[in-house]
C-alpha cells in the first residue's frame, strides 16, 4: 500500500512501512530505522535550496519528513517518498551485505546512500554521486548530522560529478568538494560494485555502469518517465 505509510515520528513511519508490506526484510528495516529521515528533509522551493535557518526549522519540527510522499529539497530535486526508498532497498538488499560495495547515482539528499552504508557495515563502502554541487554539500552535511562516523571512517564518500562543466564554473561551485566524472560514468576508481542504485530515470543503462559491476552484482535503475527523474 504505497503513499499511505505516514507517521508522526520516525519510528511510526518505519512501523507503517513494515505493517503495510513495503519493508519486508530485517536488513532494510534496520537500515531505515537507523537513518532518520528528518536529517535529510528540508522543505524548499524547487528552484533554490533551503537556508541554514530553514534547514534547522524543518529538520527539528516538521512532520512532513515522515509523510509518505516526495518532498522538494531545492535545486529542482526531491527526496523520494519513504515507500520508494523501502522498495529500492528491498530490491538491492541481497547485494548489500556486510563488506559489500555500493554506488548511488543521483545521491541528492544522501538518504539512500546512508541506508546502503548501514547495510554494508563498517567493512563495506558506498559512494554517492550527484551533479549538483549544492546538493552534494547538503548531503555531506546531512550524513554528518545523522552519523559523522559514516564519512570520517570512509564507509560513505559523497562526490560531485561535474567534470564536464566549464572549468571556472566548476571551480567556483566545487572548490571544497571532491570531484569525480559524470555520474553516468560511475566511479571507476572505486569499482567494482556489488550494487548500483540509479536514482534518475533513463531510457537505457550507460555501458560504463554495467562494466563496473562485480560478478553476480545487481544494478537498479528506474526506466519510466512517469517517475520524477530528480527524486532522491
Secondary structure as GFF3:
##gff-version 3
##sequence-region A 1 232
A	DSSP	alpha_helix	10	19	.	.	.	ID=ss1
A	DSSP	alpha_helix	26	34	.	.	.	ID=ss2
A	DSSP	three_ten_helix	37	39	.	.	.	ID=ss3
A	DSSP	alpha_helix	52	61	.	.	.	ID=ss4
A	DSSP	three_ten_helix	63	66	.	.	.	ID=ss5
A	DSSP	beta_strand	71	74	.	.	.	ID=ss6
A	DSSP	beta_strand	77	79	.	.	.	ID=ss7
A	DSSP	alpha_helix	82	92	.	.	.	ID=ss8
A	DSSP	three_ten_helix	93	95	.	.	.	ID=ss9
A	DSSP	beta_strand	101	105	.	.	.	ID=ss10
A	DSSP	alpha_helix	111	120	.	.	.	ID=ss11
A	DSSP	beta_strand	125	130	.	.	.	ID=ss12
A	DSSP	alpha_helix	133	147	.	.	.	ID=ss13
A	DSSP	alpha_helix	149	152	.	.	.	ID=ss14
A	DSSP	beta_strand	156	160	.	.	.	ID=ss15
A	DSSP	alpha_helix	167	174	.	.	.	ID=ss16
A	DSSP	three_ten_helix	183	185	.	.	.	ID=ss17
A	DSSP	three_ten_helix	188	190	.	.	.	ID=ss18
A	DSSP	beta_strand	193	198	.	.	.	ID=ss19
A	DSSP	alpha_helix	207	211	.	.	.	ID=ss20
A	DSSP	beta_strand	213	221	.	.	.	ID=ss21
###
